[in-house]
Amino acid sequence: MLSQGRAYLRHSVVQGQQLIRYVTNESGTWKRRYKRQTRVEIEEYWKEKLTEKWESREKFPTNEVKPKFYCLSMFPYPSGRLHMGHVRVYTISDTFAQFYRMNGYNVIHPMGWDAFGLPAENAARDRNLDPKEWTLSNIKYMKDQLKNLNLMFDWEREVSTCDPEYYKWTQFIFVKLFQAGLAYQKDALVNWDPVDQTVLADEQVDEDGRSWRSGAVVEQKYMKQWFLKSTEYSEQLLDSLSSIEEDYGVKAMQKNWIGEIDGCNFDFEVSVDNEILCTLPVFCPHPESVMNSSHIVIQSKFKGEIANVLDNHGKKSVADMISNSPCDKEILLHECTFKNPLSGDMLPIIISDQYETKFEKTPLILAIPEVDDIATAMANHYSFQHPNYPSTGSDILAKAKLLGIWNGKRCSSKLRDWLISRQRYWGTPIPIIHCQRHGAVAVPAEKLPVQLPEIKDVSIKPGQSPLDSVHEWVDTSCPKCGLPAKRETDTMDTFVDSSWYFLRYTDPLNTDVPFSRKIADQLMPVDLYIGGKEHAVLHLYFARFINHFLADQEYLRHKEPFKKLLSQGLIKGLTHQVKSTGKYISLDDVDKTAEVPVTKDGGELVEESFQKMSKSKFNGIDPEDFVKEWGISITRLYVLYAAAPFEDIHWNVKTDVIPGVMRLQLKLWTCVTKIIDARKGLHRDSIDNFKADIAFLRKVNNLNGAINKAIQDITGHYRNDCVLSAAITCLMVLGKILSNIPGNIITYSAEFERGLSAIIIMAAPMVPHFSSELWCGMQLMQYKLTEQVWESDVLAQPWPKPKPPLVRFEDYKIYVDGGFCVDLNLPAVVNDWCGMKRIVLGNRSVQKSLRNNEPAKFKVDEDGYEIHICTS
């Protein structure tokens, strides 16, 4: 026997003492056939055991020797029930969290609730309930659902944005923004939903001008609103995108949203009839040439906004002139001017739409003929003077900053500041008190949180908040002078709540500050952030803005909150629409017996398509029903295997997805059964005396290569591209190879045991219940030949690593009587001359060259990989 074979087989042999079986069948026997009932019993048993183990683990681990991995999935709005989109995103995050735990990381995998918002307010109003009561009951139900799926979240880190202990710190952050000059209030033209009676962001209005939620035609009205100066961070946020790992277009979407950094805003004084009224920000595309400006352009679509400002300052006649100016004509205003704060020149005003394409979202633009063809044409047409001051570039900007007319930051003309006011009850109160003497005053930190009062009627009148009617709450005193004052009654956009929750997760019990800098610096940034692509612009932009601001305020070190983004696609269900009307109908109302689907009641043509799951489209799948039918393991494998995480899933159980993952389970079960049977009753002598010939070693080497490839590929999918569907395909390939391995290799080879152990371990993050049962089967196996931590469960095993082959094979040149005969692939180091000789002499080409002569000499040159055979 080859000595390498003997050493290989003796490696880590464990005596056949049977371990206590801690599985469904506690009798210590293995069920040979994997049936539906077996699957049910496995999951019932392991749901309890995995939960017990998880809840008894060390909470808030502080082992700084281990590397950390912050795995975050976007927290859900507590609507009342999980949908399949929730199941998908949280299965993905749970899988990655398990993978990194098994690779020796301190993993943080928290969960919480994006609990404020208009839907809860509307639902509570419709049911005559308190929004808090409605929300908390939904949280309880959905939390139970997540736990029933055995999703291993760090529930000790749980946060809810409607908890005063959370929104206290949302208000604290707002106050810091206010104190830094980044939160302000002004009149603004807003999208008003007349049904939901609230302001909507532009992104919440569809292409037909209707509210995304109520469906009502949105009205335009001017209201006093709170804004955050997110535009001041546009250049910083654009530049730092390079530190985020690329993820299927998310960075491109962020870049497109921010736009090109193409200028900055200067504050210009506005005068009517030589009376200074106020200052307004004017966008300057070429700030280094600001002194050479000739006039100001008011973009036509923003003329109402400027008119509203003038009206509020008592200049109604000029305001009316602006707002009533023809939309299709360019107008020169003689009654109103802007003062260039650097040159002192009084600049005339033109209402025009010539900049609409170039500067889509900028109300006021500084026209500089020296560097702008549009400005040149306008100035020439109206005979404006062309100033030509020496351009000093950086000196001009330094002067502008010194004068206080510029904040020192360049920005994008594509962005506008973040409007955060909402006229509704169920949201974080804006911590501002309005004083007649001091204006808007921030609530002192020691007085936070400003808690929501309990009210019975959350309905509101146009232009008001439900909080306006709670006089005992609204009426207060000024923190500065003590005089009677009024609380701000607008609440914050829920995007503010979700713009920092990942930071609170790091230190959720802190009552002194939002989070400890030491802890945040240790755990941040988020290593992997998983959520819907629909949030790849707004939420991610706002979260990045707040994180950059807090870093600038020295609350944490890392400016960029997310290291890697994984935006998963939608789950779409099969929908049925009546072709003539577009009406959605349920499958029960469709007749599919004809050549094309038609309605059962009228025979009208029905169109089928896959669309985002929705109750209104009758195409949803209840996760509880699916899990009840197929079990947790198949549900997890389905959502992981049906498509790559960033792709949409067309939900259809008739595809080969379920049969495919069931075949994988069956193969692995069969392989465990085979190795248990093969090792049963095996004596130590049979292992020691087994003669591993070259053919056996060649098969083992091939198996080793297949195992190594699977380990490398699967680990790469976990660590690098995050394509778990491809990782499952790799598991299937290895499973098929293992299921076709001959019996003697199963019995005597450590390599088969290694491969089977590896595939079970690598599947464990995806299907912990099933893998835990398979591992217990491996623990029952006698005479273990590999170095696994056999006394521990599968989730405690070290992650598999590739291993070098047992024997290195090389191509040998075979010579017969001095002449070249054939190339043969043989072990590089030969210790079994008889075995080697038998293989070589059995080769047909060698036999033909020997011509029935017996070889007199057989010499192996290991250095040159040559074998010389002589017949004399």
Secondary structure, 3 states (H helix, E strand, C coil): CCHHHHHHHHCCCCCCCCCCCCCCCCCCCCCCCCCHHHHHHHHHHHHHHHHHHHHCCCCCCCCCCCCEEEEEECCCCCCCCCCHHHHHHHHHHHHHHHHHHHCCCEEECEEEECCCCHHHHHHHHHCCCCHHHHHHHHHHHHHHHHHHCCCCCEEEEEEECCCHHHHHHHHHHHHHHHHCCCEEEEEEEEEEECCCCEEECHHHECCCCEECCCCCECEEEEEEEEEECHHHHHHHHHHHHHHCECCCCHHHHHHHHHCCEEEEEEEEEEEECCEEEEEEEEEECCHHHHHHCCEEEEEHHHHHHHHHHHHHCCCHHHHHHHHCCCCCCCEEEEEEEEECCCCCCEEEEEEECCCCCCCCCCCEEEECHHHCHHHHHHHHHCCCCCCCCCCCCHHHHHHHHHHCCCCCCCEECCCCCEECEECCCCCCECCEEEECCCEEEECCHHHCCCCCCCCCCCCCCCCCCHHHHCHHHHEEECCCCCCEEEECCCEECHHHHCCCHHHHCCCCCCCCCCCCHHHHHHHCCECEEEEEHHHCCHHHHHHHHHHHHHHHCCCCCCCCCECEEEEECCEEEEEEEECCCCCEECHHHEECCCCCCEECCCCCEEEEEEEECCHHHCCCCCHHHHHHHHCHHHHHHHHHHCCCCCCCEECCCCCCHHHHHHHHHHHHHHHHHHHHHHHCCCCHHHHHCCCCCHHHHHHHHHHHHHHHHHHHHHHHHHHHHCCHHHHHHHHHHHHHHHHCCCHHHHHHCHHHHHHHHHHHHHHCCCCHHHHHHHHHHHHHCCCCCCCCCCCCCHHHCCCCCCCCCCCCEEEEEEEECCEEEEEEEEECCCCCHHHHHHHHHCCHHHHHHHCCCCCCEEEEECCCCEEEEECC
